[in-house]
């Protein structure tokens, strides 16, 4: 199992060119679709939590999944596997890129990465939307998204404050629901 964890995140580290957003669909394919270590819903929950926490998202995903599978050795294994190829490849590729950045094919290649990442994120978003297909979810999601747009862009309230308020509200809702269930 340790070798599989290492290989999953090593592959993601090598193939996830473009940072965390391009790596998320690759992690989902490996962890949910290929090995079945998590359900789609569990992955969505993990991704939501990882988005709220500070730092690079791919290391948070790797660490959480590694911990879920094998505890602390799983975290260390997954983090080394996800960071190692990035560190080595960044050193090599940045050296080469700075050397050949003026060549037309290099500029075209770097410009071609953006549409690929956008398509991968669109596919992941479409899969998440399938899971959230109940009308009650959409009745909440659309006003919430518009409200957040107004709060963040029009009222210019800092995102950390908004996230903190949402966390407190969610915890109060959860504890209120549990008290009513008893």
N, C-alpha and C positions, 0 to 999 in steps of 0.2 A: 504493500500500500504506500509506503514512503517513497518508493521509486516512482509510482504512478503520480503521486502528488507533485513530486519534483518535475517529472516530464511534462505534466499538464502546464504548470506555471512557467517552465523553461520555454515551451513552445509558444505560449502567449507572450512571454518576454521577447522572443525573437520575432514573432510575426506581428505583434501589436505596434506597428510603426505609426507614430502620430500621437502617442500618449494614451492616457486612460480611456478617453471616449472610444478610441478604435479598438481597445483591448477588451472592453466590457462584453461585446457580443462573442468574442472568442472564448472568454471565460465561461459564458453561459452555454455555449455549444459543448465545451468539454465537461463542465461540472453537471449540467442538467441533462443535456441530450445524449452525450456519449456514455458517461459513467453512471448517471443517475444518482449522484451523491446528494443532490438537493432536488426538491420539486421546483417548478417554475415560480410558484408563489413564495417559497422560501428564498429563492434567488432574488426575487423582487424586493422582499423585505430586507435582505442583506444589502442590496444595492441602495435602498432608501436610507438605511442607517449609515452606510458608507458615504453617501452624498452629504449628510448633515455634519459629519465629523471633519475636522481640518486635516489637510495633508493630501497626498496623491491617492486617488481612488483605487488604483489597481493594487497598491500595497495593502490597503485596508481590506479589499476583497480577498486577496491572497491570504492575509493573516487570519481573517475570520474563518474562511473555508478550511485552511490548514488546522486551525484550532478545533473546529467542529469535527474534523475527521480524526485527528491524532493528538489533540492537546498541544502543549508547549512544543514538543518536537515537531509537530505539524506546522506550527507558525514559523519556526526557524527554517524548516525545510522549504516551505512555500515562499517565504521572503527571499531566501538566498536564490531560489530558482527564478523568481521574477526580476530581481535586481541584477544578477550576474550578467545575463546577456545584454541588458540595457547599458550597463556600465562599459562593457567591452565594445559593443557595437557603436555606442555614442562616441567613444574615443577614436575608433577607427574611421567611422563615417564622417565625423566632423573634420577630421584631418583630410580625408579625401575630398569632401565637399568644398572646403576652403581652397583646396588646390585646383579644383576643376569647376568652380561655381559659374564661370563665365561661358561655359560650353552650352550650346542650345539644347542638346539632349538632356543635360543635367537639369536645366531650368524646366524643361517640359516634364521630366520625371517627377520633380518635386511639386509641380503644379497639379499633376495627375493624382496625387495622394488625397487631396481635399474631396473630390467627388466620391472616391471609394469610401472614405470615412463617413461621409454624409449618408450614403446608401446603407452602410452597415448600421448606423444609428437609426435610420428610418425603419429598417427591418425590425430592430429591437423594439422600437416604439410601437410598431404595429402589433407585435406579439404581446406587449404589455396591454395594449388597448383591447385585445381579444379577451384577456383575463378580466378587464374592468368593463364588461359589456352590459352590466345591469343598468337600468335607467336611473336608479337611485345614485349610483356612482357618478354618472354624467351630470345629474342634477346638482351634485355637490362640486364636481371637478370644474365645470365651466365657470360658475360664479366665483369659486375660490381662486382660479387662475386670473380672472379679470380683477378681482379684489387685490391680489398680490401685485399685479401690474400697476394698479393705482397706488398702493401703499409704497412700493419700491421706487417707481419712476416719477409719479406725480407728487406724492407727499415727501419723497426722498428720505424715507426712514431707513436706517441702516439694516442690512439683511440679518446681522447677528441678533439684533433686538427682535426682529420678526420671528426668527427661528426659535429664540428663547421663549417668546410668548406662545408659539404653537406647541412647543414641547410641554410647557406648564399646562396649557389648556388640554392637551391630549392626556396628560397624566391625571388631571382632575376628572376628565370624562371617564377614564378607565377606572379610577378608584370609586367614582360615583356609581358606575355600572356594576362593579363588584359588590358594593355595599347593598345595592338594591336587589342583587341576586340571592343574598343569604336569607 
